[in-house]
Amino acid sequence: MSHFHEEEFKLHGRPFDQLNRRLSRRNFLVKTSLGLGSLAMGSLLGLGRGQGLAGAQAGASRPMAPEEAELLSRIPHLVPKAKRIVYLFMAGGPSQFETFDYKPELVRLAGQDLPESVRNGQRLTGMSASQSVLPMVPSIYKFHQYGQNGTWVSELLPHTARIVDELCIVKSLHTEAINHDPAITFFQTGDQLPGRPSIGSWISYGLGSDNDNLPTFIVLVSQNAVKDQPLYARLWGNGFLPTRHQGVQFRSGKDPVLFLNNPEGYDGEDRLEMLNYLKKLNELQDSVYGDPEISNRIAQYEMAFRMQTSVPEVMDMRNEPDEVFELYGADSRTPGTYAANCLLARKLLERDVKFVQLYHQGWDQHGNLPQSIARQCKDTDQATAALVIDLKRRGLLEDTLVVWGGEFGRTVYSQGELTANNYGRDHHPRCFTMWMAGAGVKAGISYGETDEFSYNIIKDPVHVHDFQATLMHLMGIDHEQLTYKFQGRRFRLTDVQGRVIHDILTETL
């Protein structure tokens, strides 16, 4: 620190030599042990023999820089099939009966009480547990077969039906949570209780970024959706992982990312100079305290500076031709809609953003389901199919994984009053449907099977942790090896469960 003038650099009135004296024995041992560990890892991986990272020279004998050590820790465990993921989360729980799980036998059973032998004492929500009768109800919407394998798809999803040969439809998902908040939290973080890192954060932590000018993990929330169930920023939070791995929400309007634009009256000409001085101050503080969050802060300041240029560019839709807007639908011209977010997601994926998450609320249909789900499908069907088509024609689908689904399914019985054309369905965690498309998954297949009531799984069950393990597997990550030590325990996304569903993969990775 001798090259700094004591009077020139101070933090809150405290000279840096005072800060330096606060370097404790514990901090000294931690910092030096990490340095020795980095040297050992470098030796094992060939650093110093012309095979190093970031321009390491042959014969060099130096400890790795922190960013090099972090990069080494992200080496994929497997050969990845997917380079990026777009996860279309349908918050609220879409009904499998009105979308993909065709149950014609229910027409004959309509109005009859759900047999106890089917329910078998399984838990109900408080909204229907008091019903004396649980009347079964078929969908009022017709199903037709599409694609080479004759896959059944509801008439509510005509655009998705046309791309069914690209889809791997999994009908045997099951979860442990029966209410929205814990169920969505479970899907996004691997635990029903808040506080764990989200899927996108784990991907960011494990693999890093392929784009230096945009965040690794970006979130888009539909503004034209029914706000029946709330969404929380913790669903894309970093939990106990370093803060640089949290999801960044992009919004419609003049400020796509909050606090990114310069204040009014400030031209920003000296922004870079200010950041350089701020970086020096943070680096000096880091050398004293060894707090990893200081380096995260430096990285986030620098990313924010680069995003002042990159975000306006990626949000600008003026160069998109009319045929693209026609593909995604009329809503795609309105910023913030689900369709516009699907188009924006494609642009982000083109720029190698690793994890893009779209949230579309409004699928929680306890009553008036036929009309409500028709609206949801109308708002999402065309743009969803367009995203898959657009990625494929641009050569991106082969290394991009597309995921569609919600946090649980719906019951075979009607909640509340049942009439000829009006009914509702309660939450059902025992079985529901999702689909994947693109990198590494078999196309044009249905996997798993439910009973004639779509109440229980009778073939090939897939737990939430199995889904998470498979998703990470496709990205080249062994879900059992990607861990983070926190409060004395090593955590992972799949907790202590999860198995890769190899049967839906194109080949063993």
C-alpha angles and dihedrals in degrees: 000000000000092000090065120084109235095221094045098057119045134148114215090334095307116121115231094244087065089052090049091056088059091069097117129206089252092053091047092053093045093050095046094044090053090051092052090047090052091050091051092049090047090053093050093049096045101258110159092032097082093275100091133122130257095018099312107179126229111266093016114145107194134123115260118260114248092253090054093051089048091050092051090053089057098057104132115253090215138025101274122230094189127052095183142013133215111194116195103199114196099201116209101040117278115230112251089204093064097040122031114341104082114201109177093168089072090073089070092043097046113142095010120125115260106258114248088226088065097044092042094189095304118164120270128197120255088252095069105016090092094055112113090206129035101202114202117229131190122216114270089215123090126241127214134186120250139178133021093306097045096245115191114237130171121252086239089073106050095149094047088048090061092058096042091118088066094052135091102203113200111198099175105068115139134179140188100232123083100185128066106246097049091038095053091042089051093052094046101040108017094247134075093224121076121251105065123111117264125243093257091051091052090050090049092048093046101043109018124210136315092194121058094193102054133046118266091231121042129179128204123189121196113243093195095058128109106258096220096137125030125242122214129208088232088072086074095029127125095233107193094344118103111288095243087074097061119114117260116219117222115204135193118251135054094312106051090171118034117245092005099111122078116258118262112277094024117107095193096226093135095040094107092048090050091049092050091054090045090051091054091052092049093046090052091050089048091054089055103042104023091217108161091209088070091064089046089054091051091050092049093050090051093046091050090053092052091044091061085075103028099048098056089047096052093043092054109102097176093103094054110107121236092251090063092054089047090052093053094039137250093292090064089079090061112079115233097026120121090251093050090048091052090053091046089049090057090053091050092049090050086059091052098252099168102215126024117178124193121193121199116179129198106077096112099107111170090152137017088024099160094059096036097050091046088059093047092051092047090053095048112022102080096042092047092054091042091056091055091045093047093049091049096050090049092052093247101110093074091067100024123084116213118198128188127184150087139246099274142340136256134261126262089228127072120251110225123341119012121205134166096272104013131069142130134220129218128221116290120186097172096083138356142148135258132162138212132195137184132018115054101342125111112256127225098018139119118215128198130014137231130204121265089274095049084232102113134027115244100176137031104353117206118201122204090252089052089054091049092047091051092048091053091044090058089053090054096258126129100218092211093055101046100084139148125207113229129164092351097310133093110234131195135181093255094045105209098330141060137102130203113251097225093174091074094048124095091231140347109279 
